[in-house]
Amino acid sequence: MLLIGSLLFSLMAVAEKSPGRYSFRDAGATRVFEVEESRISGVSSSRVVLYEVDKGRRVGVPRYATRGVYVRLAPGAHMAEVARRAGAAGFRPTDAGPDRWIAEAASEVASLELTERLRQLEGVIEAHPLLARKQTPRATPNDPLFPHQWHLDNTGQSNALPGIDLNITNVWDTYRGQGTYLAIVDDGLQVNHPDLAANVDTAIDWDFNGNDDDPNTIGTGEKHGTACAGLAAAVGDNGIGVIGSAPETRLVGLRLTAIEATDEQEAAAIAWSNQVIHVKSFSWGPTDDGQTVKGPGPLTEAAMSNACMRGRHGRGVLLFWAAGNGLEDYDNANADGYANSIYSITVGSIGPNGKQAYYSEPGANVVVVAPSEGDNNHTVRVGVATTDLVGSSGYNAASDYEMNFGGTSASAPMAAGVGALMLQANPRLGWRDVQEILIRTATQNDPADPDWYVNGAGCYFNHRYGAGLINARAAVDMALTWTNLGKQRIVAMHSNVVVALPDADPIGQSFSFEVTNTFRVEHVMVRMSVEHPFRGDVWVGLTSPSNTHSLMMDTREDANSDYEDWPMTSVRNWGEHAAGTWTVQMADQWEQDTGTITQVSLILYGSQDDDTDDDGIDDDWEWEHFGGLETAGETTDSDGDHVLDGHEYLAGTQPTNAASYLAVTAVMRGEEEAVVEWPAEEGKFYSLSATTNLAASFAAIATNLAAIPPVMTITNTAPAGRHAWYRVELEP
């Protein structure tokens, strides 16, 4: 944490690190520890024990200090000199690379001080004590139907291909979705189902069809949402039924699709409680018949954008969307305007044999796939086990569980559960960060499929499978050490040239767009307007400067007319450089009809290095306040207010106005309350701690406080004697 403000009621300064409390990386994340000595029975010496602290309480298993300190050096630094300057008792190399070493302290307790000294030295990128901890043996969930949940742990049961699963069971040793909220937006949720009830939060659920606070199913056909909910969040280790992919997330039911819904109702569901809910799952969309091209209305489209750009305190709600079940009708996920939104994490399906499920739609917009109903190794169709309506009104009249649920409807919620695990591991991930992590950690299923392609950034993609099969273990591990992407950049280019689309001509028309921007690509969108009496004839492709090809729309039996400013999205260019020539090719590939292209647009979404001068301050902020990158710096004080520019950047104050600085104030209100206030910046997270004795440690009052600009206000119980020091820290 970076200390950005501290005070007595008279604004007295304090040290950054409290006695007995340390902050450093352990198990892939920065954590805060309290330190104490523990006597070992029968031994005269003692061990240094560290307890992780979160929200003022000790959590997790204890760690034990050793004499070792992990050190990573900057290029050109020499470990012998670093060890000498830090006062290390010795050092040794590691197999991780020539820049990674272990420094030795004189004792276990001395390793903590050695860590602090190493961190201060030039040439040391990072230093963390080597901590020992007792690992927990992995236990099989005691849910009796777990052995049938091959999508979670596939050992070859039901003649499935072993390993075609979410690789998730070992994640549950540490992350099970605690502290996250996951909403199922569907036809209802049976909130009292014995395998769901313990996770259901009825305080924020809603029925948008009935306009009331009861999302329970009403009709006998409203069983879909309850089945989806079980895959995401069925209670684990409760001795009954099944287990969800996030078995301890809080489950929220949002009833929407039981009957017809308007654009306003859909938008309201997507916008619902987005500062509380972390993840939403959508297993529905337009008709999957190969002849429907439909998307969200303007209100829903805006709600999807707002959910990602403003939800979860600016980090974005994760919107997992089913890719669609229209493969047998040659449907394409890019004909679904919900699934091809850049804000959707679009999930396709593979069967237990690891191959494309017989219904799962391909598309350049498919991000990943997850297991669902499909053929096993003996070409027998096998589904997935999940919760069903209690009684006889569900899929399985003889049970409260459905053993053969399927479709991309099943894949989306189980993927949403993985999203919840990722956010528990690292709650600061943004919506785009989660998409990239899923892409970079996915497993290449069906490796013999000829459509696999490595893009210009080294990412594997397949139109059938996106980046591949979700790998929960790898995704959570990457989430722990992830550095968030920079601000989203958008470049839009348009061609309004009206040209004919010749009949049955595979070459068709090409549109070239020269991009000079140097940012890093994430999503790419092509929008087109085509007048054509049989739009199923139209084929659309995209080629990037890195020569990555995306099939944006394939031909199909769609006898309807025209595409009107229709968007199509690709994730296949993720990580590539934007600069260069992008080519959109459009062709009429079937005989009989001709058409006219009236508009083509290319929209690139991505991010770029926000700190090109490497001074720790965002370039946009420097340009806004200084008109360039030469003036500000982490160690400069441009306005002479005794607050460094780097701290003003973090605090959201004005670096060229001496009257604008981080002013933490604390005042008494009555006899029992102290009100603490400080300026806050959108997207930042803070912690607040206090002490009545500077010789003692600070106690956490609140952590992970999401900024509420322009001023954060926290009311705390007044300290004894009306005298205390408060400290505000910016969380990483």
N, C-alpha and C positions, 0 to 999 in steps of 0.2 A: 504494500500500500504506500502511496505517496502522501506524506503529511502536507495538508494545504491550509490548516488553520487550527489555532488552539488559544485558549484564554482562561484566565481566572475572570471573575466578574470585572476585574480591572485590566483584562487583556495581558496576563502574564504568560510568558513562553514556557514550553515544556519540551523535553527530549522526544525524539521520534519513537524510540523503542522503549517499551515499559520493562522494568525489571521482571525477570521470570517469564516473559512472553516473547516469542520469536515468530518471525514470518519467513518461510522459505518453501521451496518446492518439495513435494513428496508425492509419490504415486502419480506423477504427471500433472499435478496442479499446485498452485500456490495456496498454502494453508497456514493458519495461525495455531501455534502450540503454546501451551503452558508447560513449564518445566519444573520437576521436583525430583528429589532423590528418594530412592526406595531401597530399604535394607533387604538384603538377601538372607533368608533364613539359614543360620549356621555358618555364615560367612561374615568376616569382619568388615569387608568393603561394602560399598553401595552401588547401585546402578542409577544412571540418569534416565528418568522416565519422562516422555513427552506425551501430552494428551492434546489431541486436536480440539480446538474450541470453535464452535459455530453458534452465533446468536447468544453468546454468554454462557453456553453449557458445553461440557465435554462430550464428544461424540467419537464413535469408532473404537478400534482396538488401540491399546497403548503402543507407542514406538519407543525404542531404546537406543540411546546414543552410542555410537562406536567411536573409535579414534579416527576414523576416516572421514575425509571431506572430498566430495566430487568437485572437480575444477575443470572448466572449459576456457581455453585461452584464445585470445585474438591472434590473428596472423602476425608473426614476427615476435611474439612473446616467448620467453624461455622459462620453462618450469623451474629450473634450478634457481634462477634469479627471483622468481615470484615466491618460491618457498622460503628463500633466505629473508626476503623483505617482510614476509608475513610471520616469520618466526616458527615455521613448521618444523616438527621433529624429523620429518623425512617425507619422501614422496615416491610414487611408483607409477609406471605407465598402465594403460588399459588396452584392451583389444578393440575399443570403440573408435580409435583414430588417434593420430599424433597430437591433436589439440585437446585431448581429454585425459585427465590425470586424477590420481588419488593422492591428496596430501594427508600426512599423518600428524595428528596432534599428540601431545604428551599424555593426555588422558581423555576419557569420554567427555567430561565436562569441559575440558579445554577445547574440544572440537567445535563447540558452539561459538566460543570467542574467536577461534581461528577462522571460522566461516565468515564472521563479521569483518575481520581484518582483510581477508582475501577479497571480499566484495569491494573494498575501498581502493584496491590497487589497480593502476593502469595496466591494461593487457589482460585483465580477467573479465570474461564475458559473463560468467555465472559461477556461483559457488554454493553448494548445498551439502549439509552434513549427511553422511550415510547412516540411515536409520534402519534398525532391525525391527521386524514385527512378525508376529505369529500369523501364518496364513490359515484360513478356515477351510477345512475339507469340503469339497463340493458334495451337496446332497441332492438326491433326486426329489423333485416335488412330490408331496404325498397325495396329490390330486389323482384319484383312481383312473381317470381317463387320459392322464398325461402320456402313458405309453402309446396311445392312439394319435397323439398330436405330433405327427411326423414333421409338420412344418416347423416345429420348435427344436426337435432332436430326432434327426432321421438316421436310424441305424440300419435301415433296410426293411423295416416293417412294412407290411402291405405290398411287398415286392417293389418298394421304391428304391431309387438310386441313393445309396448312403451319402450323407453330406449335403443333400439338397434341403437345406433348412436355413433358418435365420442366424445360426451360430450365436445363440443368445443365452443359453443356459448358464454359461460361466460369467456372464455379465451380472446375473442376479445375485451373485455373491456380494456385490457392492452396490449396484444400482437396480432399483425395482420401480422407479417412477415416483418415489416419495417427493412431496412438495410440488408436484406438477398437477395441472388440471387438463383433462382430455375430454373433448365434447364429441359425441356422436350425433351428427346432423342427419336425421333419417325419418322413418315413419313412426318413431316412438321408441320408448325404452321402458321395459318392465323393471321398475326401480326396486321392487321387492324380491326379485329373483334371488334365491339363496346363494348363488355363486357370484352375484354382482352387488348385492345390497350394501355390503360393508364398505365398498368403494364409492358408492353413489353419493353425490352431494346434491341434495334437493333444494338447497338455498338459492341456487342460481339457474336451475333448469327452467324450461319454458316450452309451452305448446303454441306454436305460431299458427297452427290450423284452428285451434279452439280459442286462442287468445287468453290462455290461463296459465297457471304455474304448475300444471300436471302433465308431464310428458308421457305418461303411461299409454300403452296401446289401448285402443277401444274396439276396433273391429278384429275379426279373426284373421284377416289377411295382413295385419300389421305386425309381422314377425321379423322383418328384415333388420331393423335397427338393433333389436336385442341380440340377434346372431352376430352382427358386426361388433357390438359392444364386448361380447365375450372374447373375441379374438384380440381386442386391444387391451382389455382391463379386467378380465375375470379374476377374482380373488385367488391368490396362490397359497398353497400349503395350508388349506383349510379342511382337508380330508374329504372334499366332495368335488365331483365334476372335473372341470378343466382349469387351466391357468392361462391368463392373458400374457401378451408380450410385455406389458408394463403392469405387473400384478398389484402394485401399490399406488398407482396414480389415482387421483380423484376423478370420478366419472360423472360427466354432465350430459343429461339427455335434452336434446333440442328437437322437438317434434315438428317436422316441416312437410314431409312428402307423403303423409297419409292420404291427403286429398290434394286437389289442385292448389297451387300457390302462386301468388303474384310476384312480380319483380320486387315490389316493396317488402313482401314477406321474406323472400330469399335474402335480400340485402340485410334485413333486420337480423336474421339468423346468423349470417356471416359476421355481422358487427356486434353480436351479443357478448357482453362481458369480456371484451378483448384485453382488458388490463388484468384480468384474473386467469382466464383460460389461456393455456400455452399452446395447445394443439387441437385442431379440429379435423375430423374425418368425414369425407363425403363419398358415399358409394352409390351415386346416382348421376344422371345427366340426361341429355336428349336421347331420343330413341336410337338404338344401335341397329339400324336396318340398312345401312349403306346408301341411303337416299336422303338422309337428314343432315343439314348443315345449320346448326343453331348454337347460340351461345347465350351468355347472361345478358340481361337488360342493362340499361345504363346505371340504375341504382345498385344492382348487384356487382357490376363491373367496378364501380367506385368503391363499394364495400370491400371487395377483395383487395384492391390497392391499399385502402386505409388500414385493413387488418394487418397487412405486412409492413406498411410504412410507419404506422402509428401504434399498432397494437403491441402489447407486452412492453410498454414504456419505450417504444421506439425500436425495439429489436425485432418485432414482427411475430404474429401468430403463425404457426406452421399449418398450412392448408394441404392435407393429403387428399388426393383425388383419384378415384378409380379411372383407369384408362378407357374402359368400355369393353363390351362383350360382343362386338359385331364382326369378328373375323370371318365367320362363315358367310357373311354377306359382303365381304370385302370392304368393311368399314375401316376407317383410319382415325386414330385418336386426334389428328389435327382437324377433323371435321366437327369436333366437340369444342366449343368456345370456352367451356369451363376448364376442361382438361388441358387446353393449349394456352392458358393464361400463364404468364411468367410467374405469377404468384402461387401457382399450384405445383405441388410435388406430385407429379403424375406417375402412378404405379400400375404396371402391367402384371401378368400372371404367368407362372410356369407350373407345370404339373410335377408329380413326384419323380418323373424320369428326367427332370431338369430341362425339358424342352418347352417351347411355347405352348401354352394351353390352347385348346382347339377354338376358343372364343376370344382370346386376348388380342386386342387391336394393336397393330404396330403404329409407330409414329416417331418422327424426329423429336417430338416433345416428350416422349417417355423418358423419365429420369432413371428409374430402376424397376426391377421386378421383385415380386415376393411369391412364395408358394401359394397354391390354391388347387382346386379340383383340376384333375387332368389325368393323363394316361400314366400308369406305372410301367415297369419294365416288361410286363406281359400284355400291354395295351388294354388293360382293364382300368376304367376310370375310378379314381379314388378322390374323395373330398377331404375336407378338414373338419375336425371336431370343435364345436363351440356351444354356447348357451342357446337354448330355445325357450319359447314361452312355456311357463309352467302349466301343466295340464295337457289337454288334447287339441288345443287350437293353434299350435305351432307347426313347424315342418314335420316333427316326429310326434305323432299322437300318443306314442307309447312311452315317451321319455321327456324330461326337461332339457335334453341335450340333442343337438343335431350332429350326426356323425359324418355327413357328406355335404356340408355347405361348400359353396364355391363361387366362381366368377371373380372378376377383378374387385367385386364388392368385398370379398374376403381379404384380398391382398392389401387394400388401402388401410383398413383399421389395424392390421397387424404391423404394417409399416409405421403407422401413426404412433403405435406403442413404442417402437424403436426411437422415434423422434422424442418422446417423453423421456426415455432413458438418457438420450444425449443431452437434453436440457437439464436433467438433474445433475449430470456430470459437469456440465458447464452452462450455467443459466445465462451467460452473457452472449451466447451464440446468436447471431442474427439469422433471419430466414434464408438469406442467400448463403450464409456459411453452412447451414445444415444441408442445403442442396449440394454444395461442393463436396462436403465431407462424404455424403452418401455416394456421390459419383466416384470420388477418389478411392474409396474403400470397398466398393462393390466387388463381388467375385464373378469372374468371367465364366458363367454357366454355358453349357452346350458349346464348348470351345471349337468344335469342328464346323459350326455353322459358318458359311462363307461370308456372311454380312458383317462379321466383326472387322472393325477398322480402328487403327490408332491415329488419333487426330494430331494436330501440330503441337499440342501441349503434352502429348504422351498419355492421353486418356483413351481408354477403350470404349467404343460405342457400337451398338447394334440396333437397327430400327425395331427389331422385335423385343429387345431386352433393355433398351437404354444402356446404362453403364454396367448392367448385370444384376446379379442376385444380391439383395441387401445382406451385408455382413455386420451384424449388430456389434460383435466384439471389436472389430476393427474400427467401426464408426465411433464408438464410445471412446476407445483409446485415442483416436485422432482428435476427438472433441476436447479431451483433457488438456492438450497442449496447443490448441489452435489459436492462431492470431487472426482476429476478425478482418474480413475484407474491407477495403476502403469504401468511401462513399460511392454510391451508384452513379455511373456516367451513362449518358444516353446520346447517341448520334442518330439522327433521322435524315434520310435522303429519299427524294421522291422523283418519279418519272411520270408525267402526265401525257406522254406521247400516245396517241391513238393509233394502234396498228392492228392489222388483220391477223387472225390465228388460222393458218391454212389447215385444211382438212387432211387428216391422216398423214401428217408430216411429223416424223419423230424429232426433227431438228427444231421446228417452231421458231420462236423469237427469243432473243437473249437481251438482257438489260444489265449493263455494267455500271457499278457504283464505285467510284474511287474514294477511298477513305484515307485521310491523312492523319487522323488522330492515332495516338500511340498507345491507347489504353488496352487493358486485358479483357477479352471477351467473356461474357457469361451466357446470357440468352440472346438469340437472334430471332427477329420477327420479320416475316414478309407479309405485306398486306396487298391484296390484289382485287381489282374490279374487272370482271370479264362478262361480256354479254354473249351468251351461248345457249342454244335451245336444249342441249343435252350436256350438262356440265360434267357428267361422269366421263366424258371424253378427255377432260383437261388433266394434264400431267404437269407438275411444278417441281423443279429442282433448284438447289442452291449450292454454289461452290465458293469456298472461302479462299483468301489469299494463301492459306496453307494447303490448299487443294483437298480439303475435306468436303465430301459430297453429302448433302442432306436431301432425302426425298420428302419434300414438304407436302405433296398431295399426289396420290396415285390415281390411276383410272379406276372406275368402278361403275356398277350398273345403277347410275343415278340419272334418271330421265328428267329431273327438274332443271329449270333454267337458271343461269347466271350465278356469279359470285359477286356480291356487293360489298366492297371494302372488307373482304374476309381476311382475318389474321391467321397466320400459320407460324408455329414456333419451333425452333430447334435448340437443343442443349448440346448438340454434337460438336460445337466449336468452343466448348468451355475451356478457358485457359489459353486460347490462341491469341495472337496479336491482331489487333483490328486493322492496322495499316495495310493498304494494298487494294487490289481489285476484287470486289465481290460480284459474282455473276448469278443472276436469277434467270433460269431458262423455263419457258412455258411452251407446251406443245399440245396439239390435238392429236391423239394417237389412235383414234378409232375413226372408221369411215362414216360418211353420210352428212355430218353437220359441220358448219364452220362458225367461227366466233370472232369477237373483237375484244382486244385488250384495251381498256380505257385508263387504267392507272395501276402502277406498281410502286410500292414503297419498301425500303429496307430500313429497319430500326435495329441498332446494335445497343445492347445493354452490357455494362461491365464495370470495371473499376480500374484505377491506376494508382501508382505510387503516390500517396498523398503527402509525402515528405521527401521531395526530390533532393533537397539540400542536406538531408540527414541531420537536422538540428532538433528533432523531437517535437516539432510544431507543424501542424497541418498547413500545407501550402495555401489553401484557400483562405485560411485565417490570416496568414501573413500578407497576402495580396489585399485582403479587405482592410486591414489596419495600417499597413505600411506601403502598399503599392508595389511590393516586390519581395524578394527572398533574401535581401542582403542585410537587413537591419536587425531583425529580431533573432533571438537565440535563447536556449535554455538558461544561459548564465548571464544574460544582459537584462538591464532594468531601464527600458527606454524612456519611461516617464518619471524616473527618480522617486518613485513612491516606496522604495525599499521592498518591492515585490517583483521577483524575476518574471520576465516575459513568459517563460515556460509555465510558471505557476498561474499567471493571469490567463493563459490559454486554457489550462485545465479547469480553472475556476469559472471561466466565462466572463471575466471582467475586462475592462478596457485598458490595453497596454500603453496607450498614448494619453491617458487622462489620469493624472496623479490622484484625483479624488475618487477614482474607481478602483477598488481593490477588494480582496476577499475580507470582509469584515464579519467575523463571527461574533455575535452578541448573545448574551444571556442575561435575562432580567427576571426578577421575582414577580409572580402574579399571585397575590394573596399570600397566605402563610405556608401553602403546601405544594406549590408548583413553581418550576423554573422553565422558562420558555427560551429555547435556543434557536437562533436563526442564522442562515448564511446564504449567499447568492448561489444559485444552482443553474447548471447548464443541461439542456435537453440531451438525453442519452447517457448521462453520467450516473454512476452509482456511488453512494457515500456510506461511511460508517461513523457512528458517534459513540464516544466513550468518555468516561469521567472518573475523577478521583478527588478525594478530599485531603490527600496527603501525597505530595510529589515524591516522597521516598518510597511510596508503595506503588503497586501496579495500577494501571487504568482498567476499569471494568467496562465491558461493552454494554451500551444501552440499546443500540440497534445496529444491524449490519445489512448490507445489500439494499440500501434505501435508494429506490429509483428517483431520479431528479424530478421535481415538480417546479419548473421555472415559474417566475424568476427567483423566488425565494423559498428555501426549505424552512419549515417551521416544525420543531419537535418539542412537545411538552413532556417534561420529566418531573418526577417527584422531587421536591426541593430537598437539597442536601441538609444534613444536620448542621446547625450553626449557620445556615445560609451562606456557605463558603465552599466553593469547589472550582476545580479546573476542568474545562471541557475540551475535547479534542475532536476535530473533524478530519477524516481521512478520505481521500479519493480511492475507491477500490479499482484494481486493475481490470 
